[in-house]
Amino acid sequence: MTVKKILPKIIIIAVVIGFGVLCAFTGPITDPVGTLWSLFPPVIAIGLALITKEAYSSLFVGIIAGGLLYTKFNPIHAVDSVVSDGLISAVSGTAGIFVVLVVLGIIVALINKAGGSAAFGKWAARHVKGKIGASIATFIFGVLIFIDDYFNCLTVGAVMRPVTDNARMSRAKLSYLIDATAAPVCMIAPISSWAAAVSEFAPEGTNGIVLFCRAIPYNFYSLLTFVFIIAITLMKFDYGPMRLHEFNAERGDLFTSGVEHDSQEEDAPATSKGRIFDLIIPIVALIGICFVALPYVGRCMGEEWVFNSANYDSSMNFIDAFSNTDATVALPWGGLIALIFIIIYFAARRLVTFKQAMECIPKGFIAMVPAILILTMATSLKNMTGLLDSDTFVQGALAGAADLQNFLPAIVFVVACLIAFATGTSWGTFGILIPIVLSIFPAGTELGTIGMSACLAGAVCGDHCSPISDTTIMSSAGARCDHINHVSTQLPYAITVAVISFICFVIAGFVQNSWITLAIGAALIVGTLFVLKVLSSKKKLA
């Protein structure tokens, strides 16, 4: 094994060990709650995943570490905590997401069986030319589905896989394009589940939607990610591990490693009568029904955050209903109605029999099992981190930096990145940081808006990079890509944009003008890619 191949593993091991040493100096391990030790379990899990290229065991080790720390190394109590507070709580808390995954898996299997995907693939072969066309089409489709990131990941993946496969784009690249549009577009769309979440976390007496909208122009990570996607697409350039995946895809290997995913590929259509509308109509129905379901559920949510259609409040306006909704209730609700409609539609078209439709149910479930397992374990790890009270440590760390007003947005961005990366949740990061950020910045000032944007941008960035993020897991599931392949190939891209976003937040803290800073950031993105392309052209692909 060459030094070039083992160097990243050495660096990761050094970072994990260094983090452990740092934890040891910040507080006794006998009392880890509310200290830097609270972030140690996810650091172990993420480090092991990147070293071993195996997600399940790495996440499980992180969960066990969290249980041991929380119970102060009492093995009996640790097992009880892992099972009750970790795994069982994860399954019950994410049951709605599981339903969404399974329903969308079934819908994809139905569309494939009815010949809709095959018809769309043939149409795309004639009209979408090459990788540039496939990349731009995937990007545009991802931007259009701005309502929810889960929905975005799985829908874009299902629709665009035939197109990108035909263009010989690697599944890792498709996963990146899905992941790089799903959360960022939700973060700059006022009508989205993410805008609703930000509004919910805003302190009482603060208009959360107004706060969210004012932050959009300064959300450098989301906006510059779009610039980055367009730039690498038009420059026909890839670097890092993605370069090898794209090289292999040109030669027919869409996976590079993790080829067992070939066994999950769709069966042959049951009929040759499928048309492109047999993909478009089900997808449009799914989007339309879910779009109606989100505000409907919002109007039915009671004070205890429990869905009850008997409590439907017709006087609530659309924005308030959207802010009050719960996507883990609304999306399964809309998905099940759409599934029934799609089965009836295909049966009426005589594309599938009732028996064939029922056969798609276990197939859709089986296709989503890897994503469900990873999501369960990732959520368990988040729960253990929450028990260790990581938000207390973060609040204290930020309070110590409050005097650095002009540099504070950049500091907030980094802190939000680290929290979201370690915990795998943007929304959890919002909950921790938004009240802190609003308290340390002057109220109603431009610098306060920039600080809020830094919090949101950092949360998206950390979520994008994290192997235990639900959006990252959904992107792998949507593209049918090996999860670790997806994480390892997109990290260099996400880190590139993150570094430039950090520079932009430093500049914005002094300039306090979003357009000037965005222009500088876009120029830095293009310039960085140009330099990397020149440097990589001098190296042979290993």
Backbone torsions as a table, in degrees:
resi	resn	phi	psi	omega
1	MET	NA	131.2	-176.2
2	THR	-77.5	160.2	177.9
3	VAL	-60.3	-36.7	-179.2
4	LYS	-60.6	-35.2	-177.5
5	LYS	-81.0	-33.8	-176.9
6	ILE	-89.5	-14.8	-177.5
7	LEU	-59.8	-45.2	178.0
8	PRO	-59.1	-38.2	179.4
9	LYS	-66.7	-39.3	178.6
10	ILE	-62.6	-41.8	-179.7
11	ILE	-63.2	-44.1	-179.2
12	ILE	-63.5	-44.4	178.4
13	ILE	-60.8	-41.9	-179.8
14	ALA	-63.9	-39.4	179.3
15	VAL	-64.7	-44.1	179.8
16	VAL	-62.8	-46.0	179.6
17	ILE	-64.4	-43.3	179.0
18	GLY	-60.9	-39.4	178.3
19	PHE	-64.1	-41.2	178.2
20	GLY	-62.4	-42.1	178.5
21	VAL	-63.7	-42.6	178.8
22	LEU	-61.3	-42.1	177.1
23	CYS	-58.7	-41.7	-177.1
24	ALA	-61.9	-30.8	-179.3
25	PHE	-86.1	-15.7	-177.6
26	THR	-92.0	-12.4	179.6
27	GLY	173.6	155.1	-179.6
28	PRO	-68.0	142.0	-179.1
29	ILE	-69.1	-15.0	177.5
30	THR	-71.7	-14.0	179.2
31	ASP	-138.3	71.7	-172.8
32	PRO	-79.5	-15.5	-174.7
33	VAL	-65.1	128.6	177.7
34	GLY	79.0	10.3	178.7
35	THR	-116.7	-179.0	178.4
36	LEU	-61.7	-22.5	177.4
37	TRP	-59.4	-24.8	-178.2
38	SER	-64.0	-21.4	178.8
39	LEU	-97.7	0.3	-177.6
40	PHE	-68.0	-41.8	179.3
41	PRO	-56.6	-47.6	177.6
42	PRO	-66.6	-31.8	177.3
43	VAL	-63.6	-41.8	176.9
44	ILE	-62.1	-47.2	-177.4
45	ALA	-62.3	-45.4	-178.1
46	ILE	-67.5	-42.7	178.9
47	GLY	-61.5	-45.2	178.9
48	LEU	-63.4	-39.9	-179.2
49	ALA	-61.7	-41.6	-178.9
50	LEU	-73.8	-28.2	179.3
51	ILE	-79.8	-49.4	-173.1
52	THR	-86.7	-15.4	-175.4
53	LYS	61.7	27.1	-178.1
54	GLU	-133.8	119.6	-170.0
55	ALA	-83.1	-42.4	-170.6
56	TYR	-61.9	-53.4	-177.7
57	SER	-66.2	-35.5	-179.3
58	SER	-64.1	-45.4	178.0
59	LEU	-63.7	-39.9	-178.4
60	PHE	-64.9	-40.3	177.4
61	VAL	-61.5	-41.9	178.1
62	GLY	-62.2	-40.7	178.6
63	ILE	-62.9	-45.8	179.3
64	ILE	-61.6	-42.2	178.8
65	ALA	-61.2	-41.2	177.9
66	GLY	-63.7	-42.0	178.6
67	GLY	-63.4	-41.8	179.5
68	LEU	-65.6	-42.7	178.8
69	LEU	-63.9	-44.1	-176.5
70	TYR	-64.4	-37.9	-177.8
71	THR	-94.2	10.0	179.0
72	LYS	56.9	43.6	171.9
73	PHE	67.8	30.2	170.8
74	ASN	-91.0	108.8	-171.4
75	PRO	-62.7	-37.1	-179.4
76	ILE	-66.6	-48.8	179.6
77	HIS	-66.3	-31.7	179.6
78	ALA	-65.2	-43.2	177.9
79	VAL	-62.2	-43.4	178.9
80	ASP	-61.5	-41.6	-179.9
81	SER	-67.2	-42.1	179.8
82	VAL	-62.1	-43.8	-178.0
83	VAL	-72.2	-50.2	-173.1
84	SER	-78.7	-56.2	-176.1
85	ASP	-79.4	-24.3	-178.5
86	GLY	-94.9	-78.1	-170.2
87	LEU	-69.0	-49.7	-177.7
88	ILE	-65.3	-42.8	178.0
89	SER	-63.3	-36.1	179.0
90	ALA	-65.3	-43.6	-179.6
91	VAL	-65.0	-45.4	-179.2
92	SER	-69.2	-36.4	-177.5
93	GLY	-74.6	-25.0	-177.8
94	THR	-114.2	18.7	-178.7
95	ALA	-57.6	-38.7	179.3
96	GLY	-62.5	-39.3	178.7
97	ILE	-66.8	-38.9	177.4
98	PHE	-59.2	-43.4	179.4
99	VAL	-61.7	-42.7	178.1
100	VAL	-59.4	-46.9	-179.8
101	LEU	-58.8	-49.0	-177.2
102	VAL	-65.4	-44.6	-179.7
103	VAL	-61.1	-44.4	179.7
104	LEU	-68.8	-34.4	174.7
105	GLY	-61.9	-40.5	177.9
106	ILE	-66.3	-42.6	179.8
107	ILE	-61.7	-42.1	178.2
108	VAL	-62.0	-44.3	178.6
109	ALA	-61.5	-39.0	178.1
110	LEU	-65.0	-44.9	-179.9
111	ILE	-63.0	-39.4	177.6
112	ASN	-65.3	-44.8	-179.1
113	LYS	-63.9	-34.9	-179.6
114	ALA	-78.9	-8.0	178.3
115	GLY	88.8	6.6	-179.9
116	GLY	-66.4	-42.8	179.9
117	SER	-65.8	-41.0	179.4
118	ALA	-63.7	-41.9	179.2
119	ALA	-65.1	-40.9	178.7
120	PHE	-65.8	-38.5	177.7
121	GLY	-61.8	-40.5	178.3
122	LYS	-66.7	-40.5	177.9
123	TRP	-63.8	-43.1	-179.1
124	ALA	-65.4	-34.1	178.8
125	ALA	-62.0	-30.9	-179.8
126	ARG	-85.5	-30.1	-170.1
127	HIS	-112.5	-26.5	178.8
128	VAL	-101.8	110.7	-171.8
129	LYS	-97.8	119.9	170.9
130	GLY	68.4	-176.0	-177.3
131	LYS	-68.4	-34.8	-179.8
132	ILE	-61.5	-47.4	179.5
133	GLY	-62.5	-42.1	179.8
134	ALA	-65.9	-40.4	179.7
135	SER	-65.9	-46.3	-179.1
136	ILE	-65.0	-40.4	179.3
137	ALA	-63.4	-42.9	178.1
138	THR	-63.5	-43.2	179.4
139	PHE	-61.4	-47.9	-178.8
140	ILE	-63.4	-44.1	179.7
141	PHE	-61.9	-40.5	178.0
142	GLY	-63.4	-39.3	179.1
143	VAL	-67.8	-34.8	-178.5
144	LEU	-68.8	-30.2	-179.8
145	ILE	-94.4	75.9	-174.0
146	PHE	-95.7	1.7	-170.6
147	ILE	-73.2	-35.2	-178.1
148	ASP	-160.6	141.0	-175.3
149	ASP	-71.8	-38.4	177.3
150	TYR	-60.1	-49.2	-178.8
151	PHE	-60.8	-41.1	179.5
152	ASN	-60.0	-51.9	-174.7
153	CYS	-56.8	-49.5	-173.4
154	LEU	-76.2	-37.0	-179.2
155	THR	-70.7	-47.6	-179.9
156	VAL	-62.0	-41.5	178.6
157	GLY	-61.0	-45.5	-178.5
158	ALA	-63.0	-40.9	-176.1
159	VAL	-77.0	-39.8	-169.7
160	MET	-92.3	-12.0	179.4
161	ARG	-55.6	-46.7	178.9
162	PRO	-61.5	-34.2	-178.7
163	VAL	-70.0	-49.5	-177.2
164	THR	-70.6	-34.0	176.0
165	ASP	-62.7	-42.6	179.8
166	ASN	-64.4	-32.6	179.4
167	ALA	-84.3	2.6	-178.7
168	ARG	58.9	46.2	172.2
169	MET	-96.5	135.4	-178.4
170	SER	-65.5	152.8	176.8
171	ARG	-65.2	-29.3	176.8
172	ALA	-63.4	-40.3	179.7
173	LYS	-69.1	-39.8	176.5
174	LEU	-61.8	-43.2	178.2
175	SER	-58.8	-43.0	179.6
176	TYR	-62.4	-46.0	-178.8
177	LEU	-61.9	-38.6	177.7
178	ILE	-65.7	-49.3	-176.5
179	ASP	-65.8	-35.5	-175.6
180	ALA	-78.5	-9.4	175.4
181	THR	-109.5	-30.6	-172.1
182	ALA	-59.1	-65.8	-178.4
183	ALA	-71.0	-45.0	-179.7
184	PRO	-56.9	-40.8	-178.8
185	VAL	-71.2	-35.4	176.2
186	CYS	-64.8	-29.0	-177.4
187	MET	-77.5	-13.3	178.0
188	ILE	-120.7	13.1	178.2
189	ALA	-108.0	116.0	-178.1
190	PRO	-62.1	-26.4	177.5
191	ILE	-105.3	87.0	179.3
192	SER	-158.1	163.6	178.9
193	SER	-65.2	-27.5	179.5
194	TRP	-72.2	-40.1	175.9
195	ALA	-61.2	-39.4	178.1
196	ALA	-63.0	-40.3	-179.9
197	ALA	-64.9	-44.2	179.0
198	VAL	-60.9	-42.3	179.1
199	SER	-61.3	-39.1	-178.7
200	GLU	-66.9	-34.9	-177.4
201	PHE	-82.6	-12.2	179.4
202	ALA	-66.8	142.9	-178.8
203	PRO	-61.5	156.7	179.5
204	GLU	-60.9	136.5	-177.9
205	GLY	93.2	-5.3	178.3
206	THR	-107.1	132.0	177.8
207	ASN	-77.4	103.8	-173.8
208	GLY	-64.6	-38.4	-179.5
209	ILE	-66.2	-42.4	177.5
210	VAL	-62.1	-42.8	178.1
211	LEU	-59.8	-44.2	180.0
212	PHE	-62.8	-46.9	-177.2
213	CYS	-65.2	-38.6	179.2
214	ARG	-65.8	-26.9	-177.5
215	ALA	-81.2	-16.6	-172.9
216	ILE	-57.1	-49.0	-176.6
217	PRO	-62.1	-24.1	179.8
218	TYR	-96.7	5.8	179.8
219	ASN	-80.7	75.0	-169.6
220	PHE	-62.6	-38.4	-177.0
221	TYR	-63.3	-46.1	-179.2
222	SER	-63.8	-48.3	-176.4
223	LEU	-68.0	-41.6	-178.6
224	LEU	-73.8	-23.9	173.6
225	THR	-62.4	-39.5	177.3
226	PHE	-64.7	-41.3	176.4
227	VAL	-61.1	-42.3	-179.0
228	PHE	-62.0	-45.8	-179.3
229	ILE	-60.3	-47.5	-179.1
230	ILE	-63.9	-39.7	-177.8
231	ALA	-66.2	-48.9	-178.4
232	ILE	-67.5	-29.3	178.9
233	THR	-68.7	-49.5	-177.6
234	LEU	-70.8	-29.5	178.9
235	MET	-81.8	-8.4	-177.4
236	LYS	51.7	52.5	-172.0
237	PHE	-133.0	136.5	172.8
238	ASP	-137.1	151.6	178.6
239	TYR	-143.7	170.8	-176.3
240	GLY	70.5	-159.6	-180.0
241	PRO	-58.5	-27.1	-180.0
242	MET	-61.6	-29.5	-179.0
243	ARG	-61.5	-42.2	178.9
244	LEU	-67.0	-41.1	179.6
245	HIS	-62.1	-42.4	179.1
246	GLU	-69.8	-35.7	176.9
247	PHE	-61.4	-45.1	179.7
248	ASN	-69.5	-35.4	179.9
249	ALA	-63.0	-35.7	177.2
250	GLU	-60.7	-25.6	-178.9
251	ARG	-101.6	13.9	172.2
252	GLY	99.4	-6.8	179.5
253	ASP	-98.7	101.3	-175.6
254	LEU	-79.6	-11.0	-172.0
255	PHE	-110.9	-28.5	-175.2
256	THR	65.0	-56.3	171.9
257	SER	-141.2	169.1	-174.2
258	GLY	71.2	35.3	-175.2
259	VAL	-68.1	-7.3	176.8
260	GLU	-62.2	-16.6	178.5
261	HIS	-66.8	-16.2	175.1
262	ASP	-58.9	-31.0	-177.9
263	SER	-69.7	-14.3	179.5
264	GLN	-92.2	-1.9	-177.7
265	GLU	-64.2	156.7	-170.7
266	GLU	-69.8	151.0	174.2
267	ASP	-70.5	166.0	176.2
268	ALA	-66.5	146.2	178.6
269	PRO	-57.9	149.8	179.6
270	ALA	-76.0	-15.7	-176.7
271	THR	-149.3	158.4	176.0
272	SER	-97.5	5.7	-177.1
273	LYS	-87.1	-0.3	-179.3
274	GLY	-63.8	141.9	179.6
275	ARG	-124.1	167.3	-177.8
276	ILE	-60.7	-31.6	178.5
277	PHE	-68.7	-17.1	177.0
278	ASP	-75.9	-7.4	167.8
279	LEU	-101.7	-42.2	-175.2
280	ILE	-66.1	-46.9	-176.4
281	ILE	-62.2	-46.9	176.5
282	PRO	-60.8	-40.8	-179.4
283	ILE	-67.2	-43.9	178.4
284	VAL	-62.9	-40.4	177.7
285	ALA	-62.3	-42.8	179.7
286	LEU	-62.5	-47.0	-179.8
287	ILE	-63.2	-46.5	-177.4
288	GLY	-63.2	-45.1	-178.7
289	ILE	-66.3	-40.9	178.7
290	CYS	-67.5	-34.7	178.7
291	PHE	-64.9	-36.0	175.7
292	VAL	-74.0	-37.1	-176.1
293	ALA	-65.2	-36.7	-175.6
294	LEU	-60.9	-54.5	177.9
295	PRO	-68.7	-30.4	178.2
296	TYR	-61.3	-47.6	179.0
297	VAL	-63.6	-37.5	177.6
298	GLY	-59.1	-37.6	178.7
299	ARG	-74.3	-16.1	-178.2
300	CYS	-102.8	0.2	-178.6
301	MET	-82.6	125.9	-179.8
302	GLY	-84.1	-176.7	-178.7
303	GLU	-63.7	-28.5	179.3
304	GLU	-88.3	11.9	176.9
305	TRP	62.9	39.2	178.4
306	VAL	-115.8	132.1	-179.5
307	PHE	-75.5	126.7	177.7
308	ASN	-150.4	108.2	-176.4
309	SER	-62.6	-21.1	177.9
310	ALA	-68.2	-18.5	-179.4
311	ASN	-96.5	19.4	-176.2
312	TYR	-55.2	125.9	-178.7
313	ASP	-108.9	96.9	-176.8
314	SER	-71.5	-16.5	-178.7
315	SER	-79.7	-14.0	-178.3
316	MET	-72.9	129.9	179.9
317	ASN	-74.8	170.4	-172.5
318	PHE	-61.0	-45.4	-177.2
319	ILE	-63.6	-45.2	179.5
320	ASP	-64.7	-40.0	178.6
321	ALA	-62.8	-39.8	179.9
322	PHE	-68.0	-36.9	179.2
323	SER	-69.2	-25.8	-175.5
324	ASN	-93.7	-2.4	-171.9
325	THR	-78.1	168.4	174.4
326	ASP	-129.7	110.0	-174.8
327	ALA	-63.6	-28.0	-179.7
328	THR	-72.4	-13.4	172.8
329	VAL	-99.4	-44.9	-173.8
330	ALA	-67.6	-42.8	-176.0
331	LEU	-68.8	-43.0	172.8
332	PRO	-61.6	-39.8	178.8
333	TRP	-58.1	-51.1	179.3
334	GLY	-69.7	-36.7	-178.4
335	GLY	-64.9	-40.6	-179.8
336	LEU	-66.4	-40.3	177.2
337	ILE	-64.2	-43.1	179.0
338	ALA	-63.2	-38.5	179.8
339	LEU	-61.5	-44.5	178.2
340	ILE	-61.7	-43.8	178.9
341	PHE	-61.0	-43.0	-176.6
342	ILE	-66.4	-40.8	177.8
343	ILE	-61.2	-45.8	178.9
344	ILE	-62.9	-41.6	-179.1
345	TYR	-62.1	-47.9	-179.1
346	PHE	-68.1	-35.7	177.6
347	ALA	-66.0	-40.7	178.6
348	ALA	-65.6	-33.5	178.0
349	ARG	-80.0	-7.3	-178.6
350	ARG	59.6	37.9	177.5
351	LEU	-92.2	-32.4	175.6
352	VAL	-136.5	148.6	173.4
353	THR	-84.1	167.6	177.9
354	PHE	-60.6	-39.2	179.5
355	LYS	-63.7	-43.2	178.6
356	GLN	-64.6	-36.9	177.5
357	ALA	-62.8	-42.6	179.6
358	MET	-67.7	-30.7	177.7
359	GLU	-66.4	-24.4	-180.0
360	CYS	-73.3	-18.6	-177.7
361	ILE	-65.1	-54.7	177.3
362	PRO	-65.1	-33.1	178.8
363	LYS	-63.4	-42.6	178.1
364	GLY	-64.2	-38.5	178.9
365	PHE	-65.9	-47.5	-178.4
366	ILE	-59.5	-39.1	-178.9
367	ALA	-63.1	-27.1	-176.6
368	MET	-98.9	-0.8	-178.4
369	VAL	-57.2	-46.9	178.8
370	PRO	-57.1	-43.7	179.8
371	ALA	-64.7	-40.0	180.0
372	ILE	-64.6	-42.1	179.8
373	LEU	-63.9	-47.1	-179.5
374	ILE	-64.5	-42.1	-179.7
375	LEU	-63.2	-40.4	178.3
376	THR	-61.3	-46.7	-177.2
377	MET	-71.6	-37.0	178.1
378	ALA	-65.2	-40.9	178.3
379	THR	-66.8	-37.3	175.5
380	SER	-60.4	-42.5	179.0
381	LEU	-63.4	-40.2	176.6
382	LYS	-61.3	-41.4	-179.9
383	ASN	-62.2	-41.2	-179.9
384	MET	-66.6	-37.9	177.3
385	THR	-64.8	-38.1	177.8
386	GLY	-64.1	-38.8	177.8
387	LEU	-62.0	-29.5	-179.5
388	LEU	-82.4	1.6	170.8
389	ASP	59.5	53.2	-178.7
390	SER	-66.9	-26.0	-177.3
391	ASP	-66.1	-29.1	177.4
392	THR	-64.7	-43.2	178.0
393	PHE	-62.3	-43.8	-178.2
394	VAL	-64.2	-42.8	-179.6
395	GLN	-60.0	-43.0	178.6
396	GLY	-66.1	-38.9	-179.9
397	ALA	-65.4	-41.2	-179.7
398	LEU	-70.9	-35.4	-179.5
399	ALA	-60.7	-32.6	179.6
400	GLY	-71.9	-15.4	-178.6
401	ALA	-104.5	8.8	-172.8
402	ALA	-64.2	-21.7	-178.5
403	ASP	-75.1	-19.3	-177.8
404	LEU	-88.8	65.8	-169.7
405	GLN	-55.3	-50.9	-175.3
406	ASN	-71.2	-27.9	178.0
407	PHE	-90.1	-8.6	-173.5
408	LEU	-61.2	-39.0	176.7
409	PRO	-57.1	-42.8	179.1
410	ALA	-65.1	-37.8	178.2
411	ILE	-66.0	-43.1	178.5
412	VAL	-61.3	-41.0	178.5
413	PHE	-58.5	-46.8	-179.1
414	VAL	-65.0	-44.9	-179.6
415	VAL	-61.6	-44.4	179.2
416	ALA	-62.7	-40.3	176.7
417	CYS	-57.9	-48.3	-175.8
418	LEU	-66.6	-41.0	-179.8
419	ILE	-64.9	-48.4	-178.1
420	ALA	-65.3	-36.4	178.6
421	PHE	-66.4	-43.7	-176.4
422	ALA	-74.2	-35.9	-176.5
423	THR	-96.8	-18.5	178.2
424	GLY	74.8	19.7	-178.9
425	THR	-138.5	123.8	173.7
426	SER	-71.5	-45.5	-175.0
427	TRP	-64.4	-37.9	175.0
428	GLY	-63.5	-36.4	177.2
429	THR	-65.3	-41.8	175.3
430	PHE	-55.6	-48.7	-176.6
431	GLY	-59.4	-36.3	-179.8
432	ILE	-75.7	-46.7	-166.1
433	LEU	-92.3	-33.6	-173.7
434	ILE	-56.8	-48.7	177.8
435	PRO	-61.1	-36.6	180.0
436	ILE	-66.7	-46.6	-177.9
437	VAL	-62.1	-43.8	-178.5
438	LEU	-67.5	-22.4	-179.6
439	SER	-86.3	-24.9	-175.8
440	ILE	-97.1	-12.2	176.5
441	PHE	-102.0	148.1	176.3
442	PRO	-59.6	132.2	-175.5
443	ALA	-65.2	135.9	173.8
444	GLY	74.8	9.2	-178.5
445	THR	-96.6	162.6	177.5
446	GLU	-64.1	-36.6	178.9
447	LEU	-65.2	-34.7	176.3
448	GLY	-65.1	-38.8	176.2
449	THR	-63.5	-42.2	179.1
450	ILE	-64.2	-40.5	178.0
451	GLY	-62.9	-40.9	176.8
452	MET	-63.2	-43.9	178.2
453	SER	-61.4	-40.4	179.3
454	ALA	-62.1	-38.9	177.5
455	CYS	-62.2	-47.8	-178.3
456	LEU	-68.2	-43.1	-179.4
457	ALA	-65.0	-41.9	179.1
458	GLY	-64.7	-37.3	178.2
459	ALA	-63.8	-42.4	178.1
460	VAL	-65.2	-42.0	-178.8
461	CYS	-62.8	-49.6	179.4
462	GLY	-63.2	-39.1	176.4
463	ASP	-62.0	-40.4	-179.3
464	HIS	-65.2	-37.5	-176.8
465	CYS	-82.1	-27.2	-167.3
466	SER	-73.7	130.9	175.6
467	PRO	-68.0	-20.9	-177.4
468	ILE	-100.5	10.0	177.5
469	SER	-75.1	139.1	179.3
470	ASP	-64.3	-35.0	178.2
471	THR	-66.3	-40.5	177.1
472	THR	-63.0	-42.1	178.6
473	ILE	-64.3	-43.0	179.5
474	MET	-63.2	-37.7	179.4
475	SER	-64.3	-42.3	175.6
476	SER	-61.0	-42.9	-179.5
477	ALA	-65.6	-42.1	-178.9
478	GLY	-63.3	-37.3	-179.1
479	ALA	-90.3	-4.8	-173.9
480	ARG	53.4	51.1	-177.8
481	CYS	-115.1	144.5	173.4
482	ASP	-55.5	129.5	-171.1
483	HIS	-61.9	-44.5	-178.8
484	ILE	-67.3	-35.1	174.2
485	ASN	-59.0	-43.8	179.8
486	HIS	-61.6	-46.0	-177.9
487	VAL	-64.0	-48.0	-174.7
488	SER	-68.4	-31.6	-178.9
489	THR	-80.8	-29.6	-177.2
490	GLN	-89.9	-16.8	-178.6
491	LEU	-56.6	-48.2	179.2
492	PRO	-59.7	-36.6	179.2
493	TYR	-67.1	-47.9	-178.3
494	ALA	-64.8	-38.6	-179.8
495	ILE	-67.3	-37.8	177.6
496	THR	-57.9	-49.6	-179.9
497	VAL	-66.4	-36.1	-179.6
498	ALA	-63.6	-43.5	179.9
499	VAL	-62.3	-44.4	-180.0
500	ILE	-68.2	-35.8	176.5
501	SER	-63.9	-39.7	176.8
502	PHE	-59.3	-45.5	178.2
503	ILE	-60.0	-41.6	-179.9
504	CYS	-63.2	-38.5	179.3
505	PHE	-70.2	-32.5	174.0
506	VAL	-63.2	-46.8	179.6
507	ILE	-63.6	-44.8	-177.6
508	ALA	-62.3	-31.5	178.7
509	GLY	-61.5	-25.7	179.3
510	PHE	-103.1	-43.0	-176.6
511	VAL	-76.6	-41.4	179.9
512	GLN	55.7	43.7	175.2
513	ASN	-139.0	117.2	-172.7
514	SER	-69.0	-38.3	-174.8
515	TRP	-68.6	-42.1	178.2
516	ILE	-63.7	-45.0	-178.2
517	THR	-67.2	-39.9	177.3
518	LEU	-62.0	-41.0	179.0
519	ALA	-62.4	-42.0	177.7
520	ILE	-63.4	-43.7	179.8
521	GLY	-62.0	-43.5	178.9
522	ALA	-62.7	-41.2	178.4
523	ALA	-64.3	-39.0	178.1
524	LEU	-66.0	-37.7	177.4
525	ILE	-60.7	-52.6	-177.8
526	VAL	-63.8	-43.2	-179.9
527	GLY	-63.3	-42.1	178.9
528	THR	-62.5	-45.0	179.7
529	LEU	-64.4	-37.7	178.9
530	PHE	-63.2	-43.7	179.4
531	VAL	-65.3	-44.3	179.2
532	LEU	-62.3	-37.3	179.7
533	LYS	-66.9	-41.1	178.3
534	VAL	-63.6	-43.8	-179.2
535	LEU	-66.7	-41.0	-177.5
536	SER	-71.5	-25.3	179.8
537	SER	-68.0	-18.7	179.7
538	LYS	-88.0	-6.7	-178.2
539	LYS	-110.0	143.6	174.8
540	LYS	-84.9	145.4	177.9
541	LEU	-71.1	126.1	-177.6
542	ALA	-68.9	NA	NA
